[in-house]
Amino acid sequence: MTGERASSADASGSDLRDLPGGRDVDPFCAALAVERGASPHTVRAYRDDVLAYLRWARRQGVDPHRATYRQLRRYLAELDQARYARTTIKRHLSALRSFYRWLNRTGRAAVDPACVAQAPKGERRLPKVITNADMVTLLGVFGDEDAFGEPRAQTPQEVRDTAILEFLFSCGARVSEASGLLTAWVDFPAREVKVFGKRAKERIVPLSRAGAQAMERYAHEARPLLLNGRASDYFFVSSRGNPVSPDAIRKMFKRALRVAGLDESLSPHAMRHSFATDLLDGGADLRSVQEMLGHASLSTTQIYTHVSPDRLKEIHKLAHPRA
C-alpha cells in the first residue's frame, strides 16, 4: 500500500542496500539529528516517510536520484487517492523536501523534484484550547487539595506531575522541552527558565507565580525523594532517577484528563495552545508570543489570533466611536 510504514525488513542494513536510494536513508537521518537537531520522533517519522516513497519508486521503476517533478506529483496524488489526511501528505512532502535538499547538498543527486512541489491546501483548523475553568480543574488533579478543598497527602510523583502540568501551562512549553529541561536552566529568583526547542533553538521564558511555586516545591521536596541519593542533571525525574520521557508525560496527561473528567482527546499541546491564546486575549503582542513559543515564523503564531465573540464585542465597545 502506498505510504505504508517501514517494515522490519526495511530497518535492516542489508535490505536498505537493496532498495534504490536505501543506502542514503541512515546518513540522511543522522544529518537530521546532528545538523538540524531534529527530535527522535521527527527522525523516525521522516525515515518512515522517505522509505515509503523509496518503496513506491521501486514498484514504479522510478530512480529516486533522477526523479522528476511529475513523478513526485504522481506519488503525492496516490497518497491523496488513498485518503491520507492532508496533514499527513504535507508531512510526507516535508520529509521529501528535506531528503532531496540533503541529496543535492551531499552530491548524491543532481535533481530536486520536491523543491517546486506544493502541498495540498487543507482546511486550517483552530487549535484546541482548554477553558479557564477546566484548566483550574486539570492543574489541581494531583494537588494538595481534593475536589472539595480538603487537604490531601501527595506522593512525590504527584508533586512532580503537578509541577509538570504547571510548567507546560506556565510557559507554553512542548512535552519534549519539559522532558529535556535541566536543573541548571531553572532560575527561581528570576522566575524564568531556559528551554531548547525545535532544532536546538534556545529561548528564555518567564514562569508564572503559580508555576514557579509548584516547580520550586517539587525541586526541594519531591525531587530528592525520587532521586534517592542518585545524581541527575535533569529537572523532572522518574522514581528511578531517569529523566521523565515525553511518552511518560503524555500518559500522565491522559490520566489527569480522566481524573478531571475532561475530554480525553486533548493532548498536552492543548496547554501550549491555551497559553498562547490567553496571552493574546490578555493583550500581549504577536511578536512577544512568537518569542515565548519559540516559533521560527510569525505566520505559525497567527493561528492563535482567533478570539471569542464576547472578546470581539468587548473590543468593539471600547474602540468604536458609536458603540
N, C-alpha and C positions, 0 to 999 in steps of 0.2 A: 504493500500500500504506500502511496506517495506520502513522504514526510514521516514515515514510521520511525519509532525510536531506535537508537542504535542497539543492535543485538549484542549478546555476549561475544559472538564471533568477531564482530567489528572491533571489540575492545582489545583483542589480542594483536600483538605487533605483526604476526605473520599474515593475518587476514587483511590488515590495513595495507600491507605492502602489495597485496594482490588487487586492491581496489584502486582504480585510476585516481590519482590525487591523494590517496590514503596516506602516503608517506609524509605529506605536508601537515597532517592534522595535529599530531603531537607537538611539533615545533611551533605551529600556529597557536595552540592552546598555551604553550609555555610563554610565548611572547605576550599573549593576552594577560597572563597572570603577573609576569615580571615587569614588562614595559608599560602596560596600561593600568596595572594594579586592579584588574578585574577580580571580583569575588569568586570563590569556588562555585557558587550557584550559577553565575553568569558564564563561567568557563564551561561548566557541564552542559548548560543549555545551548551555547554556541557550538560546542563539539557535536551534540546530537543533531542540531540543525544542519551543520556542514556535512555530516555523514549521511543524513537523509538525502541531501542534494547530490552527493557523490554517487550514492547507490542509484538514484534516479538517472544520473548521467550515464552510468554504466549500462542500465537497462535500455536507454535510448540511443546508445552508441555515440554519446557526446564526449569529446575530450574536454575535461574541465579547464585545462590550461589554454584551450583555444575556443572556449565557448563564446557564442555571440549574444548580443542583447536579445535577439528574437528567441533564442533557445532558452535563455533565462526567464523571459516573459512567459514562455510556454510552461515552464516549471511552476511559476507562481500562479498561472491560470489553473493548473491542475490542482494546486492546493485549494484554490477558491472553489473549484468544482466539487472537491471532496468535502466541502462545507467546513473548512477550517475557519476559526474565528478570525476577524480582520486583525485583531491584535497579535494573533499567532503568526499570521502571514507577515506582518510587519517585523516581527522578531526574526523570522527566517531571513527576510531581506537584510535586516541589520547585520545578522551574522555573516551573510554572504558578502556584504559590502566590506566588512572588516577583513574577511578572509581574502578577498581579491586585492584589497589595498596592501595587505601583507605579502601576498604572492608577487605583486608588482614591485614592491619596495625591496624584496629579497632576490629579485631576478628570476623567480620561478615561473612567472608568466608575463607575457607582453601585452595581454589584453585585460580589460576590466569591464565586463558586461554589466556589472552591478552599479557602476558609478552614475549612470543615467536612468536606472530603473526607478520607477515611482511606486511607493507603497500604496495599496488601495485605501481610499478615503473612507473612514468609518465614522459612525456616529460618535461624537465626543460626549462621553458620559461625565457627569459631575461626580466628584469623589464622594464616597460615603463618609458622613460625619456623625459623631455621637453628640446627642443633645447635652446641654449643661447638666440637667437633672440626672440623666443616665451616666454621665461621666462621674458625678459625685458618687453614685452607687458603685460604679466599677472600681474607682480608686479606693473604695473602702471595704471591698470584699475580704481582703486579708488583713484588715486593720485591727487596731486595738480596741474597737468597739463593735458590738453586734448590731443587727438591723434595728434594734430597739434603743440603741445608745448606751447599752450596758457594757462595762469593761469586760474584755475577754483576753485570755492569755494567748500570746502569739509564739509560734515556733520560730527559730532563726530563719527557716525557709520562707515563712510568711512575711517576716520583716523585710527580707531581701526582695520578695516578689512585689511587695508594696512599693519599695524603693524603685524597682524596675518600671512599674507602671507609672509612678510619679515622674521618673526620668523621661520616659517616652513622651508623656504629655507636656512636661515642663519645657522641653526644648525641641520638640518635634523631631526627635532622633529616629533613625532607622533601627530595626532589630539588629542588624549587623554591627551598627555603631555602639549599641548597648553591650553586645557580646564582646566587642573588642576594646571596650573602654578600659584604660589603665588608671590605676590609683593616682599616679603622678599627674594625670591630666585633670583631676578634680580639684578645684580651688574653692573651698568652702567660705573663707573670709570674703573673697570677691564675688561669691555666688555665681561662678561660671565654670564651664567645662570646655576642654579641647576635644574635638572628635575628628576622626578621619573618615570621610565619606567615600563615595564612588571615585575610583581612580586615585585613591590616596590623597584626595583633596582635603586639606586641613581647614578647620574653621573654629572660631571661639563662639560659644553660645551661652547666653545668660540662663541661670536657673531661677525658677520661681521660688518664693519663700517656702511654700509647702514642699516643693520638690527637693530643695536643699535640706530641709529638716528631715525628711524621710530618708534621704541618702546618707546624711550625717549620722542619724541614729543607727542605720544599718552598718555603717563603717565602724562605729565604736562598739556596738552591742552584738550584732549578729555575725558579722564577717569573721571575727576572731574565733567564734564557736564553730563556724563552718570549716575554717582552715585547720582548726585543732592542732596548732603548732607548725603547720606547713607554711611555706612561703609562696606567694603568688604576686605577680605584678598586676594581675587583672583585678578590676574593682568588683565586678559581680562574679561570685564563685559558687560552685556547687558544693554539696556536702562532702565531696571527695577532694575539694580544693582545686578543681579544674575550672577554667572559665565557663560560664553558663553559655551553652551553644545557642545559635539562633533558633534551631528546632525546639529546644527546651523552652525558650521564651515563647514561641508560638503556641506550644502545648499548654503552658501556664496561662496564656491569654485566653485560650478557648475555655479552660477550666474556670477562669474568672468570669467570663461571659455567662457560663452555665450557672454559676453560683448567683450571679447578679440578676438572672432571668432576662438577659438581653439577647438580641439577635446573634446567634452563633455563626452566621455567615460573615460577620465582621472580622477583619484581620487587624493585627497590631498597627498596620499602616493607617487605619482609621484614626488612631491617636494623632498621627502626624498631620492628617487632613484636618482634624478638629483644631489642632494647634494653629495651623496656618489660617484657617477660616476665622477663628476667634481673634487673632491678631488684626486681620484686615477689617473685621467688623468693629473692632475697637479703635480703628483709626490709624493703624500702622501703614506706612507706605510700602509699595510693592517691592522696591529695591531692598529695603531692610529685611522683609520677609524672605526674599530670594537669598540673601546672605545667610540668614539663620537656618534655612532649609538646605543650603549648600547646592542649589540648583545652578547648573552651568549656564542655562538660558532663562531669560526673563519670561519667555513665552510659556515655559513649563509652570512657572509660578502663577501665571494669569488664569489658570484653571480654577484657582481659589477665589477669583473676584466675583463669583456669584453671591448674591445677597438675598435675604428673605424678603417677602412682600412687606412685612412690618418695618424692616430696616429701610426699604425704599420709601415708604410713606413718611418715615421719620426724617430722612434726608430731604425729601420734597418739601415737607412742612418747614424745615429750618432754612432751606435755601431759596425756595421760590417766593418772589415778591407778593404774589396773590394767594399764597397757600393759606 
